[in-house]
Amino acid sequence: MNRNSFTHILNIFNDTQAQLLGAYLAEKDIPHVIVSNHDTVYAGIFQPQLGWGYLSAPEEHREEILRIWEDVQRPEDGEFLPE
């Protein structure tokens, strides 16, 4: 799949969310790219301004990714645990 066909889907707030979301999307074979806004050269000054990072994926997966994202943000209900 061509990365040029990827579009910004959502912003990610921390490393834990990035890892968890990435694991679920990989499990479901949903193509995606998670990009951190951290830059070693600038000592990470962009993360406080821009947030931890973002997820890009093909537009046709947007709805499913957003559904999974909602579940990742509220794992305390226990219904969205890895198999």
Backbone torsions as a table, in degrees:
resi	resn	phi	psi	omega
1	MET	NA	138.0	-178.8
2	ASN	-78.9	126.1	-179.5
3	ARG	-64.6	-18.5	177.3
4	ASN	-68.3	-18.7	178.9
5	SER	-86.2	1.0	178.4
6	PHE	-84.2	147.1	178.4
7	THR	-130.9	155.6	178.1
8	HIS	-65.0	126.0	-179.0
9	ILE	-105.6	-47.7	-177.3
10	LEU	-160.9	161.5	174.9
11	ASN	-93.4	145.0	180.0
12	ILE	-111.8	140.0	-171.6
13	PHE	-96.3	-21.1	178.8
14	ASN	-160.5	170.2	-176.4
15	ASP	-63.1	-37.0	-179.5
16	THR	-63.3	-45.9	177.7
17	GLN	-62.2	-40.5	-179.9
18	ALA	-60.9	-46.4	-179.1
19	GLN	-65.8	-44.4	-178.7
20	LEU	-65.7	-47.7	179.3
21	LEU	-62.0	-43.5	178.5
22	GLY	-59.7	-40.3	179.6
23	ALA	-64.9	-44.0	179.8
24	TYR	-66.2	-41.1	-180.0
25	LEU	-67.5	-38.3	177.2
26	ALA	-65.2	-40.2	179.0
27	GLU	-61.0	-35.0	-179.1
28	LYS	-92.8	7.1	179.9
29	ASP	55.7	39.4	176.0
30	ILE	-94.1	118.8	179.9
31	PRO	-64.9	136.0	-177.2
32	HIS	-162.0	163.6	173.0
33	VAL	-135.8	127.9	175.2
34	ILE	-108.3	124.1	-175.8
35	VAL	-118.4	126.6	176.0
36	SER	-85.6	142.6	175.6
37	ASN	-85.5	3.9	179.3
38	HIS	-71.8	135.9	177.3
39	ASP	-132.7	114.4	-177.3
40	THR	-59.4	-38.2	-178.5
41	VAL	-59.3	-38.8	-178.5
42	TYR	-100.6	18.1	176.4
43	ALA	55.9	32.7	175.3
44	GLY	72.9	19.5	-176.0
45	ILE	-67.7	-17.4	-178.2
46	PHE	-81.8	-24.5	-179.2
47	GLN	-62.8	-43.2	177.4
48	PRO	-63.2	-29.3	-178.5
49	GLN	-84.6	-41.9	-173.1
50	LEU	-103.5	-9.8	-174.7
51	GLY	94.0	173.1	-175.9
52	TRP	-58.6	-48.0	-177.5
53	GLY	176.1	-158.7	-177.5
54	TYR	-152.3	166.3	177.7
55	LEU	-118.4	133.7	173.1
56	SER	-120.0	146.2	-179.1
57	ALA	-161.7	168.9	174.8
58	PRO	-62.3	141.7	-176.8
59	GLU	-56.0	-33.9	-176.6
60	GLU	-66.8	-12.2	178.2
61	HIS	-101.4	2.4	-174.6
62	ARG	-53.7	-52.0	-175.2
63	GLU	-61.8	-43.7	-179.7
64	GLU	-67.4	-39.7	178.2
65	ILE	-63.4	-43.4	-179.9
66	LEU	-65.1	-35.1	176.2
67	ARG	-64.9	-46.0	178.4
68	ILE	-63.2	-40.5	179.6
69	TRP	-59.9	-42.1	177.9
70	GLU	-59.7	-42.3	179.8
71	ASP	-68.0	-37.7	179.2
72	VAL	-64.2	-34.0	-177.9
73	GLN	-75.9	-16.0	179.2
74	ARG	-134.1	64.8	-177.0
75	PRO	-74.6	-7.3	-176.5
76	GLU	-64.9	-20.4	-179.9
77	ASP	-77.6	-11.4	172.5
78	GLY	76.2	0.8	-176.7
79	GLU	-86.1	-9.3	-178.1
80	PHE	-122.3	72.6	-180.0
81	LEU	-111.7	147.8	179.8
82	PRO	-62.4	151.4	-179.0
83	GLU	-83.2	NA	NA
